[in-house]
Amino acid sequence: MDERALLLDDAVIRNMLPTLGRSLTSVTYAALEHEIGEARDLALSVVYIGGELILRFEGVEQPVVVTWAENAGWPDHFSIQVRRDSAFTLGALVNWLANELPPWRVHIGSPLMRVRLFAQNRTPRVLELAFRNGRILLGGGYAGTFGDGDDLIVRAGDDPSLLDGWELMWSSS
């Protein structure tokens, strides 16, 4: 396996594969305290936080933690990363349950059908989660725009033009 493939396996694939075909049971935004003013901020069509997203799937013991990484071996400074534990110091983040918020509420109880990873400048940026009722995009960026930044961005992925010009780096199917 070449270096890029090893990085990709460590950064995303190894932790996403066990979730395929499993039903989403819980979604939690874990953010730095000053990043979210009120719960209603998490119901916007585009959410961006300094923190991470914790996803739980039926039959998968450990959660999937989607966050960003810094200087992780990719050409650009920041990249998307999928872990089994938090990248932050214990107690640094405030948890907000998002099961009843858009875009998540229609996907709770639905199996994850496909995962795709998109890149810019050969750096993993956006993770697309495909459920029966639509897609969700999770990516690194800044102020709601996918790119080289240290915010985690969450938005519905039903507009295919959002990924125009992006490189498909990996697909589960």
C-alpha positions as CSV (number, residue, x, y, z in Angstrom):
1,M,0.0,0.0,0.0
2,D,1.4,3.4,-0.9
3,E,1.6,6.3,1.6
4,R,-1.5,8.0,0.4
5,A,-3.6,4.8,0.6
6,L,-2.3,4.3,4.2
7,L,-3.2,7.8,5.2
8,L,-6.7,7.5,3.6
9,D,-7.3,4.2,5.4
10,D,-6.2,5.7,8.7
11,A,-8.1,9.0,8.2
12,V,-11.4,7.6,7.0
13,I,-12.0,4.2,5.6
14,R,-11.1,2.0,8.6
15,N,-13.7,3.7,10.8
16,M,-16.5,4.2,8.2
17,L,-16.6,0.6,6.8
18,P,-18.2,-1.0,9.9
19,T,-21.2,1.5,9.7
20,L,-22.3,0.5,6.2
21,G,-25.7,-1.0,6.2
22,R,-26.2,-0.1,9.8
23,S,-29.0,2.2,11.0
24,L,-28.1,5.6,12.4
25,T,-29.3,5.8,16.0
26,S,-27.8,9.0,17.4
27,V,-26.2,12.3,16.3
28,T,-24.4,14.6,18.7
29,Y,-22.7,17.9,17.9
30,A,-19.7,18.3,20.2
31,A,-18.5,21.9,20.0
32,L,-16.3,24.4,21.8
33,E,-18.6,26.3,24.2
34,H,-18.4,29.6,22.4
35,E,-19.1,28.0,19.0
36,I,-22.9,27.5,19.4
37,G,-25.0,30.3,20.8
38,E,-28.3,28.4,21.1
39,A,-29.7,25.1,20.0
40,R,-31.6,26.8,17.2
41,D,-28.2,27.6,15.6
42,L,-27.9,23.8,15.0
43,A,-31.1,23.7,13.0
44,L,-29.8,26.0,10.2
45,S,-29.4,24.7,6.7
46,V,-25.6,24.9,7.0
47,V,-24.1,24.3,10.4
48,Y,-20.4,25.0,11.1
49,I,-18.7,24.5,14.4
50,G,-15.3,24.3,16.0
51,G,-15.6,20.7,17.2
52,E,-16.8,17.4,15.9
53,L,-19.8,15.2,15.1
54,I,-20.5,12.0,17.0
55,L,-22.5,9.4,15.1
56,R,-23.8,6.2,16.6
57,F,-25.0,3.2,14.5
58,E,-27.0,0.1,15.5
59,G,-24.7,-2.8,16.2
60,V,-21.5,-0.8,16.1
61,E,-20.0,-0.6,19.6
62,Q,-17.9,2.5,19.3
63,P,-19.1,5.8,17.9
64,V,-17.9,7.4,14.7
65,V,-16.4,10.8,15.4
66,V,-16.1,13.1,12.4
67,T,-13.7,16.0,12.9
68,W,-10.9,17.8,11.2
69,A,-7.2,17.1,11.4
70,E,-4.2,19.5,11.2
71,N,-1.0,18.7,9.4
72,A,-2.0,15.0,8.9
73,G,0.3,14.3,6.0
74,W,-1.9,15.7,3.2
75,P,-0.8,18.5,0.8
76,D,-3.1,21.1,2.5
77,H,-3.0,22.2,6.2
78,F,-6.5,20.9,7.3
79,S,-8.3,17.7,6.3
80,I,-11.4,15.8,7.3
81,Q,-10.9,12.9,9.7
82,V,-13.0,10.0,11.0
83,R,-12.0,8.6,14.4
84,R,-13.4,6.4,17.2
85,D,-12.6,8.9,19.9
86,S,-12.5,12.6,20.3
87,A,-9.6,14.6,19.0
88,F,-10.2,17.2,21.8
89,T,-9.2,17.3,25.4
90,L,-11.7,15.7,27.8
91,G,-14.2,18.4,28.9
92,A,-13.3,20.9,26.1
93,L,-16.5,20.3,24.2
94,V,-20.2,20.8,24.9
95,N,-22.6,18.1,23.6
96,W,-25.8,18.9,21.7
97,L,-28.1,16.1,20.7
98,A,-29.2,16.5,17.1
99,N,-31.5,13.6,16.5
100,E,-34.6,15.8,16.0
101,L,-32.8,18.6,14.0
102,P,-32.5,18.9,10.3
103,P,-30.9,17.4,8.4
104,W,-30.6,14.4,10.8
105,R,-34.2,13.7,11.9
106,V,-35.2,12.0,8.6
107,H,-32.2,9.7,8.8
108,I,-32.5,8.4,12.4
109,G,-33.3,4.7,12.1
110,S,-32.3,4.6,8.4
111,P,-29.3,2.4,7.3
112,L,-26.2,4.1,5.9
113,M,-26.2,3.0,2.2
114,R,-23.0,4.5,0.9
115,V,-20.1,6.7,1.9
116,R,-18.0,8.8,-0.5
117,L,-15.0,11.0,0.2
118,F,-14.2,14.1,-1.9
119,A,-10.9,15.9,-2.1
120,Q,-9.4,19.2,-3.1
121,N,-5.7,19.4,-3.9
122,R,-5.4,15.6,-3.1
123,T,-6.6,16.4,0.5
124,P,-9.7,14.8,2.0
125,R,-12.3,17.5,2.6
126,V,-15.9,16.3,2.3
127,L,-17.6,13.1,3.5
128,E,-20.9,12.2,1.8
129,L,-23.2,10.0,3.8
130,A,-26.0,8.5,1.7
131,F,-29.2,7.3,3.5
132,R,-32.5,6.1,2.0
133,N,-34.0,9.6,2.3
134,G,-31.1,11.7,1.1
135,R,-27.5,12.6,1.6
136,I,-25.6,14.6,4.2
137,L,-22.3,16.3,3.5
138,L,-19.7,16.6,6.4
139,G,-16.5,18.5,5.7
140,G,-13.8,20.7,6.9
141,G,-13.8,24.4,6.0
142,Y,-14.5,27.8,7.3
143,A,-17.6,30.0,7.8
144,G,-19.9,27.4,6.1
145,T,-17.7,26.9,3.0
146,F,-15.9,23.6,2.3
147,G,-12.1,24.1,2.0
148,D,-8.9,24.4,4.0
149,G,-10.2,25.4,7.4
150,D,-10.8,24.2,11.0
151,D,-14.6,24.3,11.2
152,L,-16.7,21.2,10.8
153,I,-19.5,21.9,8.3
154,V,-22.7,19.9,8.1
155,R,-25.3,20.4,5.4
156,A,-27.9,18.4,3.4
157,G,-26.3,17.1,0.3
158,D,-29.2,17.0,-2.1
159,D,-27.8,19.6,-4.5
160,P,-25.2,17.7,-6.7
161,S,-23.6,21.0,-7.8
162,L,-22.1,21.4,-4.3
163,L,-19.4,18.9,-5.3
164,D,-18.8,20.1,-8.8
165,G,-15.1,20.1,-9.6
166,W,-14.2,18.0,-6.5
167,E,-12.1,14.8,-6.9
168,L,-13.8,11.6,-5.8
169,M,-11.1,10.1,-3.5
170,W,-12.9,7.0,-2.3
171,S,-16.3,5.4,-2.4
172,S,-17.7,2.5,-0.4
173,S,-19.5,1.1,-3.5
